[in-house]
Amino acid sequence: MALWYAIGIALFAAIGTFLFGFDTGIATTTIAHESWINYMEHPSNGLTGAVVSVYIAGEAVGALTQTAVGDKLGRLRFMELLCIMVTIGTVVQTAAVNIGMFLAGRVLAGYAVGGLVATVPIYLSEISDPRYRGLIGGISGCGIAFGTMASNWVGYACSFAPYGPVQWRLPLGIQIPWGIIMFLGLITFMPDSPRHLIRKGKVEQARAEYKRIRRDLRPDEVHQEFTAMVSQIEYEKEREITSYKDVFRLFRRRALVSIAAQTMTALTGVNVIQYYQTILYKSLGIDSHTILALAGVYGTVAFLANCLTTKYLTDQWGRRKMILSGLGGIILIEIYAAVMQREFQSTNNQVGKGFAILGIYLFVVAYYGMLNSTTWLYGAEVLPIALRSKVMGLAAASHFIVNVAITEAGPSAFANIGENYYYVFVACTVFFFVVAYFYFPETKQRTLEEIAASFGDKVVVAGEGGEEEEEEDDDDDLDGKCDSQRVEVVVQE
């Protein structure tokens, strides 16, 4: 019963990541409609490109805002604020009467989803049973994939609509209700994060929320797990974090692993392939309606692969194996895709062109199946509670900023070096494969507090009679070792 309750919470929370996937994808078909171009009085190439770039810039600012106010407002309040902002942003886009108004809506929506896409995995990781955290936390990544799929098929369907504003206003308007629905869930049945409440000194409120979330446990089990949680969080509070200098002095490896997990996904080239797949299809001589249908199939394959691996691999196989398998697969697939495009793009060999398209679909299976959900969850769960919002905001911002750079370079790169652009991503992915192999520990089946041991940090374990013991992972000679100070924590039953 508790698992289904957690899945229900995760589905509502994943509306935030769905909006990220949908609003990112729908811009591609929107700006391609002749009716939009005419209505906006033929905006310049710079203004048209700004539809994508100001949105990603808004995402980066939203993620950085999380670092400043995410902890102060709390998980629920911060997401509620972002739901209001994304609703306003989507309304402004849908009702836009000129390009300036349209861009303003893009900035607002981008700002909101930039904060949501980093906060949702944090929230879900903090309310999850460690046995199912991969499933519950991974639903946030599935939301991104579902949004991408939905935007592709909505864009395809609306390409058949009669010429006029319906072609582009209807797809944009579909986004409007979702922020309201998520807001209603946040203010009614969705629990607050017990870990964040403990961090704020609200122990009894945290206990009530934890009992509500872990209703599958006996009272003595709830008490034991809750006591361990309080002990570790209170201990970590002793190492006061007052600046980013302290973050990288005390928890350098954990912070860098979280940031690397997000940066490496951008440098696989996923956004370039996703945005510019239509250019490839067009270069292969495929008509416009079929191009949009192929983009819809791309999104569908992404969503199905993401859901299947989240359900059957993340908790069972582990985060580390999934990340390494995903990166290794992407290296081989991008080499294959580059070779196929070089050999068949300029020929009349339809079978060969089919194999070139296959490279894109193999990529989407590897990326969405192995990395999409895993990296967002992993980046949150490797961090201690005091850093989770601050560093995840930085990690998400790095993801968005790197994406701006490589996406903006996409058209020029494909024009000048063609399929060799893939090799840039191959080199980056090889680098991160080595980093992940040597520096990314496994986190499956461990509580968020126990993960500290994987980085050589002290884990405070509540023992018999309220006493505490210490645990460290002796296998890792890592930075950020904790001192030997013991912390007394009294938890009232």
Phi, psi and omega per residue, in radians:
M1 nan -0.754 -3.137
A2 -1.094 -0.620 -3.141
L3 -1.121 -0.769 -3.135
W4 -1.172 -0.604 3.063
Y5 -1.083 -0.781 3.132
A6 -1.137 -0.667 3.106
I7 -1.127 -0.700 3.089
G8 -1.061 -0.751 3.096
I9 -1.084 -0.780 -3.104
A10 -1.092 -0.674 -3.137
L11 -1.134 -0.701 3.095
F12 -1.170 -0.758 3.139
A13 -1.104 -0.614 -3.104
A14 -1.221 -0.150 3.000
I15 -1.012 -0.631 3.126
G16 -1.083 -0.727 3.133
T17 -1.369 -0.505 3.030
F18 -1.033 -0.760 3.134
L19 -1.092 -0.637 3.068
F20 -1.052 -0.863 -3.124
G21 -1.147 -0.743 -3.070
F22 -1.231 -0.857 -3.056
D23 -1.200 -0.520 3.056
T24 -1.176 -0.794 -3.060
G25 -1.308 -0.599 -3.004
I26 -1.217 -0.384 3.126
A27 -1.103 -0.576 -3.095
T28 -1.048 -0.811 -3.133
T29 -1.395 -0.528 -3.117
T30 -1.050 -0.904 -3.048
I31 -1.304 -0.153 3.101
A32 -1.501 -0.316 -3.113
H33 -1.245 2.264 3.095
E34 -1.061 -0.583 3.140
S35 -1.120 -0.641 3.093
W36 -1.203 -0.771 -3.130
I37 -1.050 -0.771 3.141
N38 -1.200 -0.746 -3.125
Y39 -1.083 -0.673 -3.133
M40 -1.495 0.215 3.054
E41 1.055 0.845 3.031
H42 0.864 1.182 3.136
P43 -1.068 2.658 3.132
S44 -1.146 2.906 3.101
N45 -1.044 -0.611 3.117
G46 -1.113 -0.775 3.130
L47 -1.189 -0.667 3.107
T48 -1.125 -0.750 3.083
G49 -1.115 -0.521 3.140
A50 -1.153 -0.409 3.096
V51 -0.989 -0.659 3.093
V52 -1.483 -0.805 -2.993
S53 -1.215 -0.685 3.139
V54 -1.229 -0.491 3.094
Y55 -1.165 -0.816 -3.139
I56 -1.183 -0.639 3.063
A57 -1.075 -0.723 3.069
G58 -1.064 -0.699 3.098
E59 -1.051 -0.752 -3.131
A60 -1.107 -0.752 3.125
V61 -1.157 -0.674 3.097
G62 -1.098 -0.718 3.103
A63 -1.136 -0.702 3.122
L64 -1.202 -0.566 3.066
T65 -1.069 -0.624 3.100
Q66 -1.016 -0.663 -3.136
T67 -1.105 -0.497 -3.074
A68 -1.567 -0.705 -2.998
V69 -2.125 -0.106 -3.090
G70 -0.996 -0.790 -3.141
D71 -1.274 -0.614 -3.111
K72 -1.161 -0.742 -3.130
L73 -1.413 -0.487 -3.060
G74 1.589 2.825 -3.043
R75 -1.068 -0.861 -3.067
L76 -1.176 -0.845 -3.084
R77 -1.084 -0.719 -3.126
F78 -1.113 -0.759 3.123
M79 -1.173 -0.609 3.084
E80 -1.071 -0.788 3.112
L81 -1.051 -0.742 -3.124
L82 -1.198 -0.584 3.061
C83 -1.062 -0.713 3.107
I84 -1.114 -0.757 -3.090
M85 -1.193 -0.698 -3.117
V86 -1.211 -0.562 3.095
T87 -1.150 -0.772 3.094
I88 -1.079 -0.765 -3.124
G89 -1.081 -0.732 -3.137
T90 -1.243 -0.600 3.073
V91 -1.125 -0.789 -3.128
V92 -1.083 -0.739 3.103
Q93 -1.073 -0.812 -3.076
T94 -1.136 -0.654 -3.078
A95 -1.617 0.084 -3.018
A96 -0.984 2.356 3.110
V97 -1.905 -0.093 3.065
N98 -2.718 2.991 -3.042
I99 -1.178 -0.574 3.110
G100 -1.092 -0.781 3.112
M101 -1.127 -0.681 3.134
F102 -1.097 -0.782 3.139
L103 -1.150 -0.626 3.093
A104 -1.079 -0.728 3.093
G105 -1.128 -0.653 3.105
R106 -1.103 -0.752 -3.140
V107 -1.085 -0.822 -3.126
L108 -1.074 -0.819 -3.138
A109 -1.139 -0.723 3.113
G110 -1.080 -0.747 3.098
Y111 -1.002 -0.795 -3.093
A112 -1.167 -0.840 -3.084
V113 -1.262 -0.432 3.046
G114 -1.089 -0.669 3.061
G115 -1.301 -0.672 -3.100
L116 -1.171 -0.747 -3.020
V117 -1.186 -0.379 3.063
A118 -1.605 -0.505 -3.085
T119 -1.420 -0.649 -3.093
V120 -1.015 -0.826 3.103
P121 -1.089 -0.604 3.090
I122 -1.086 -0.889 -3.116
Y123 -1.021 -0.830 -3.096
L124 -1.182 -0.629 3.108
S125 -1.141 -0.571 -3.069
E126 -1.414 -0.279 3.123
I127 -1.870 0.033 -2.988
S128 -1.588 2.535 2.883
D129 -1.110 2.264 -3.107
P130 -0.997 -0.454 3.127
R131 -1.180 -0.493 -3.056
Y132 -2.127 0.294 -3.063
R133 -1.117 -0.574 3.082
G134 -1.088 -0.713 3.117
L135 -1.210 -0.913 -3.067
I136 -1.149 -0.863 3.128
G137 -1.166 -0.583 -3.121
G138 -1.189 -0.355 3.108
I139 -1.063 -0.501 3.101
S140 -1.089 -0.716 3.086
G141 -1.179 -0.636 3.073
C142 -1.079 -0.566 3.082
G143 -1.079 -0.712 3.090
I144 -1.072 -0.826 -3.113
A145 -1.113 -0.688 3.132
F146 -1.153 -0.685 3.096
G147 -1.100 -0.711 3.093
T148 -1.090 -0.818 3.132
M149 -1.061 -0.830 -3.097
A150 -1.081 -0.743 -3.124
S151 -1.114 -0.660 3.139
N152 -1.143 -0.783 -3.112
W153 -1.273 -0.626 3.082
V154 -1.127 -0.719 3.090
G155 -1.087 -0.687 3.110
Y156 -1.142 -0.818 -3.109
A157 -1.084 -0.737 -3.082
C158 -1.318 -0.194 3.057
S159 -1.197 -0.312 3.099
F160 -1.587 -0.110 -3.126
A161 -1.206 2.667 3.106
P162 -1.026 2.649 3.135
Y163 -0.963 2.315 3.103
G164 2.528 -3.090 -3.050
P165 -1.063 -0.441 -3.136
V166 -1.018 -0.586 -3.122
Q167 -0.965 -0.634 -3.083
W168 -2.029 -0.431 3.128
R169 -1.290 -0.661 -3.116
L170 -1.073 -0.839 3.108
P171 -1.046 -0.666 3.114
L172 -1.193 -0.666 -3.110
G173 -1.190 -0.440 3.124
I174 -1.047 -0.420 -3.124
Q175 -1.303 -0.426 -2.917
I176 -1.016 -0.800 -3.038
P177 -1.200 -0.386 -2.926
W178 -1.221 -0.623 3.067
G179 -1.120 -0.633 3.116
I180 -1.174 -0.749 3.139
I181 -1.087 -0.777 3.131
M182 -1.123 -0.708 3.115
F183 -1.024 -0.766 3.133
L184 -1.093 -0.690 3.076
G185 -1.108 -0.706 -3.115
L186 -1.131 -0.625 -3.080
I187 -1.584 -0.047 -3.113
T188 -1.991 -1.353 -2.945
F189 -1.851 -0.146 -3.073
M190 -1.398 2.208 -3.067
P191 -1.320 2.738 3.024
D192 -1.398 2.843 -3.139
S193 -1.294 2.028 3.110
P194 -1.022 -0.635 -3.104
R195 -1.157 -0.711 3.109
H196 -1.171 -0.668 3.123
L197 -1.121 -0.702 3.079
I198 -1.078 -0.767 3.134
R199 -1.002 -0.590 -3.140
K200 -1.545 0.071 3.104
G201 1.479 0.153 -3.120
K202 -1.689 1.183 -2.975
V203 -1.168 -0.764 -3.103
E204 -1.188 -0.662 3.057
Q205 -1.131 -0.673 3.106
A206 -1.115 -0.707 3.125
R207 -1.067 -0.748 -3.136
A208 -1.104 -0.727 3.125
E209 -1.176 -0.661 -3.116
Y210 -1.165 -0.705 3.077
K211 -1.071 -0.662 -3.138
R212 -1.167 -0.706 -3.118
I213 -1.304 -0.794 -3.051
R214 -1.739 0.915 -3.099
R215 -1.227 -0.097 3.101
D216 -1.435 -0.200 -3.065
L217 -1.625 2.659 2.989
R218 -1.266 2.754 -3.128
P219 -0.946 -0.702 -3.126
D220 -1.188 -0.585 3.104
E221 -1.230 -0.707 3.069
V222 -1.024 -0.798 -3.119
H223 -1.082 -0.760 -3.111
Q224 -1.117 -0.839 -3.118
E225 -1.181 -0.692 -3.114
F226 -1.177 -0.698 3.113
T227 -1.073 -0.749 3.112
A228 -1.094 -0.702 3.138
M229 -1.100 -0.832 3.139
V230 -1.080 -0.756 -3.113
S231 -1.014 -0.829 -3.091
Q232 -1.193 -0.740 -3.108
I233 -1.168 -0.706 3.092
E234 -1.129 -0.662 3.092
Y235 -1.104 -0.792 -3.116
E236 -1.133 -0.494 3.099
K237 -1.149 -0.399 3.113
E238 -1.171 -0.453 3.099
R239 -1.637 1.424 -2.964
E240 -1.138 2.295 3.107
I241 -1.808 1.925 -3.118
T242 -1.951 -0.181 -3.105
S243 -2.733 2.929 3.075
Y244 -1.208 -0.403 3.026
K245 -1.066 -0.730 3.092
D246 -1.144 -0.674 3.129
V247 -0.971 -0.868 -3.061
F248 -1.455 -0.205 3.030
R249 -1.439 -0.752 -3.035
L250 -1.620 -0.590 -3.036
F251 -2.303 0.753 -3.005
R252 -1.017 -0.862 -3.051
R253 -1.141 -0.727 -3.116
R254 -1.121 -0.718 3.130
A255 -1.164 -0.764 -3.111
L256 -1.188 -0.617 3.084
V257 -1.099 -0.759 3.135
S258 -1.095 -0.794 -3.134
I259 -1.162 -0.716 3.132
A260 -1.094 -0.641 -3.124
A261 -1.065 -0.583 3.128
Q262 -1.503 -0.665 -3.124
T263 -1.142 -0.684 -3.075
M264 -1.162 -0.539 3.138
T265 -1.149 -0.674 3.103
A266 -1.137 -0.657 -3.062
L267 -1.438 0.011 2.933
T268 -1.292 -0.273 -3.126
G269 1.556 0.255 -3.043
V270 -1.040 -0.736 -3.098
N271 -1.241 -0.601 3.095
V272 -1.120 -0.806 3.132
I273 -1.112 -0.710 -3.097
Q274 -1.175 -0.816 -3.105
Y275 -1.234 -0.666 -2.970
Y276 -1.860 0.226 3.067
Q277 -1.066 -0.583 3.139
T278 -1.109 -0.571 3.085
I279 -1.119 -0.726 3.118
L280 -1.108 -0.830 -3.125
Y281 -1.028 -0.732 -3.133
K282 -1.126 -0.695 -3.138
S283 -1.168 -0.343 3.115
L284 -1.568 0.066 3.054
G285 1.467 0.464 -3.105
I286 -1.652 2.441 -3.092
D287 -1.268 2.863 -2.951
S288 -1.097 -0.755 -3.132
H289 -1.148 -0.699 3.117
T290 -1.168 -0.599 3.089
I291 -1.048 -0.801 3.130
L292 -1.152 -0.624 3.099
A293 -1.152 -0.707 3.108
L294 -1.127 -0.638 3.073
A295 -1.137 -0.636 3.075
G296 -1.143 -0.702 3.089
V297 -1.123 -0.695 3.079
Y298 -0.957 -0.867 3.140
G299 -1.110 -0.647 3.141
T300 -1.162 -0.770 3.102
V301 -1.077 -0.710 3.120
A302 -1.035 -0.825 -3.093
F303 -1.147 -0.800 -3.116
L304 -1.123 -0.769 3.122
A305 -1.081 -0.741 -3.139
N306 -1.088 -0.801 -3.126
C307 -1.131 -0.786 -3.082
L308 -1.113 -0.780 -3.114
T309 -1.276 -0.571 3.075
T310 -1.095 -0.700 -3.120
K311 -1.310 -0.705 -2.932
Y312 -1.941 -0.143 -3.068
L313 -2.150 -0.676 -2.940
T314 -1.034 -0.822 3.120
D315 -1.430 -0.574 -3.047
Q316 -1.419 -0.744 -3.033
W317 -1.641 -0.662 3.098
G318 1.915 2.690 -3.070
R319 -1.183 -0.777 -3.070
R320 -1.045 -0.819 -3.135
K321 -1.126 -0.657 -3.141
M322 -1.169 -0.742 3.140
I323 -1.120 -0.807 3.141
L324 -1.133 -0.722 3.115
S325 -1.131 -0.734 3.127
G326 -1.099 -0.816 3.136
L327 -1.131 -0.753 3.117
G328 -1.085 -0.745 3.112
G329 -1.101 -0.728 -3.120
I330 -1.122 -0.667 3.102
I331 -1.015 -0.863 -3.116
L332 -1.174 -0.724 -3.072
I333 -1.193 -0.691 -3.128
E334 -1.213 -0.596 3.020
I335 -1.103 -0.785 3.095
Y336 -1.032 -0.811 -3.095
A337 -1.100 -0.717 3.135
A338 -1.106 -0.745 -3.131
V339 -1.140 -0.791 -3.123
M340 -1.087 -0.729 -3.141
Q341 -1.179 -0.696 3.134
R342 -1.104 -0.678 -3.051
E343 -1.349 -0.609 -2.923
F344 -2.106 -0.178 -3.036
Q345 -1.070 -0.652 -3.064
S346 -1.766 0.342 -3.129
T347 -1.998 3.095 3.056
N348 -1.764 0.240 -3.117
N349 -1.372 1.700 -3.069
Q350 -1.176 -0.598 3.096
V351 -1.135 -0.758 3.107
G352 -1.081 -0.700 3.098
K353 -1.117 -0.609 3.070
G354 -1.092 -0.687 3.092
F355 -1.178 -0.541 3.072
A356 -1.145 -0.748 3.094
I357 -1.143 -0.618 3.111
L358 -0.986 -0.606 3.128
G359 -1.022 -0.669 3.127
I360 -1.163 -0.710 -3.123
Y361 -1.263 -0.596 3.041
L362 -1.122 -0.682 3.114
F363 -1.067 -0.786 -3.067
V364 -1.143 -0.577 3.074
V365 -1.151 -0.794 -3.120
A366 -1.151 -0.775 -3.072
Y367 -1.247 -0.977 -3.073
Y368 -1.282 -0.539 3.133
G369 -1.250 -0.653 -3.004
M370 -1.900 -0.551 -2.968
L371 -1.931 -0.639 -2.919
N372 -0.976 -1.010 3.124
S373 -1.279 -0.693 -2.999
T374 -1.076 -0.767 -3.044
T375 -1.241 -0.672 3.102
W376 -1.116 -0.732 3.117
L377 -1.196 -0.822 -3.076
Y378 -1.076 -0.719 3.126
G379 -1.055 -0.529 3.116
A380 -1.438 -0.745 -2.981
E381 -1.346 -0.323 3.117
V382 -1.373 -0.155 -3.053
L383 -1.696 2.517 2.993
P384 -1.229 2.780 -3.038
I385 -0.964 -0.640 -3.072
A386 -1.180 -0.400 -3.063
L387 -1.872 -0.132 -2.893
R388 -1.037 -0.833 3.128
S389 -1.253 -0.758 -3.065
K390 -1.071 -0.884 -3.043
V391 -1.361 -0.633 3.096
M392 -1.111 -0.587 3.051
G393 -1.104 -0.774 3.087
L394 -1.099 -0.732 -3.118
A395 -1.108 -0.790 3.124
A396 -1.125 -0.713 3.120
A397 -1.077 -0.711 3.115
S398 -1.102 -0.672 3.093
H399 -1.042 -0.822 -3.092
F400 -1.218 -0.726 -3.096
I401 -1.141 -0.768 3.098
V402 -1.102 -0.676 3.115
N403 -1.094 -0.690 3.102
V404 -1.014 -0.816 -3.072
A405 -1.106 -0.875 -3.046
I406 -1.322 -0.496 3.116
T407 -1.278 -0.735 3.107
E408 -1.111 -0.580 -3.137
A409 -1.352 -0.236 -3.026
G410 -0.924 -1.007 -3.091
P411 -1.024 -0.775 -3.141
S412 -1.142 -0.710 -3.116
A413 -1.126 -0.788 3.138
F414 -1.147 -0.577 3.138
A415 -1.249 -0.634 -3.028
N416 -1.638 -0.719 -3.095
I417 -2.057 -0.016 3.035
G418 0.997 -2.355 -3.061
E419 -1.148 -0.223 3.116
N420 -1.152 -0.284 3.059
Y421 -1.026 -0.530 3.107
Y422 -1.030 -0.614 -3.067
Y423 -1.203 -0.422 3.020
V424 -1.076 -0.777 3.141
F425 -1.253 -0.564 3.073
V426 -1.063 -0.809 -3.129
A427 -1.087 -0.764 3.122
C428 -1.103 -0.720 -3.107
T429 -1.190 -0.657 3.065
V430 -1.053 -0.768 3.124
F431 -1.020 -0.835 -3.096
F432 -1.265 -0.464 3.026
F433 -1.064 -0.766 3.124
V434 -1.132 -0.760 3.120
V435 -1.052 -0.832 -3.119
A436 -1.108 -0.705 -3.108
Y437 -1.072 -0.709 -3.041
F438 -1.620 -0.400 -2.963
Y439 -2.162 -0.132 -3.115
F440 -1.711 1.918 3.094
P441 -1.429 2.906 3.083
E442 -1.415 2.535 -3.127
T443 -2.201 -0.053 -3.035
K444 -1.112 2.552 3.032
Q445 1.152 0.124 3.084
R446 -1.818 2.553 2.996
T447 -1.189 2.835 3.139
L448 -1.066 -0.538 3.137
E449 -1.282 -0.646 -3.124
E450 -1.231 -0.399 -3.133
I451 -1.065 -0.441 3.121
A452 -0.934 -0.628 -3.110
A453 -1.106 -0.520 3.140
S454 -1.154 -0.336 3.123
F455 -1.873 0.197 3.122
G456 1.427 0.121 3.098
D457 -1.476 2.718 -3.135
K458 -1.273 2.401 3.018
V459 -1.951 2.162 3.124
V460 -1.555 2.107 -3.090
V461 -1.960 2.133 3.114
A462 -1.243 2.152 -3.122
G463 -1.832 -2.843 -3.111
E464 -1.178 2.526 3.039
G465 1.179 0.363 3.088
G466 1.433 -0.023 3.097
E467 -1.318 2.918 -3.104
E468 -2.232 2.581 3.074
E469 -2.069 2.985 3.127
E470 -2.082 2.523 3.036
E471 -2.279 2.434 2.995
E472 -2.381 2.675 3.061
D473 -1.500 1.850 -3.060
D474 -1.283 -0.184 -3.087
D475 -1.385 -0.262 -3.047
D476 -1.961 2.181 3.019
D477 -1.729 1.523 -2.905
L478 -2.090 2.878 3.027
D479 -1.268 2.830 3.019
G480 1.371 0.517 3.081
K481 -1.139 2.461 3.123
C482 -1.430 2.732 3.051
D483 -1.324 3.105 -3.018
S484 -1.618 0.150 -3.123
Q485 -1.078 2.362 3.069
R486 -1.732 2.593 -3.087
V487 -2.127 2.213 3.103
E488 -1.539 2.242 3.112
V489 -2.252 2.167 3.120
V490 -1.861 2.124 -3.136
V491 -1.982 2.045 -3.121
Q492 -1.330 2.375 3.083
E493 -1.297 nan nan
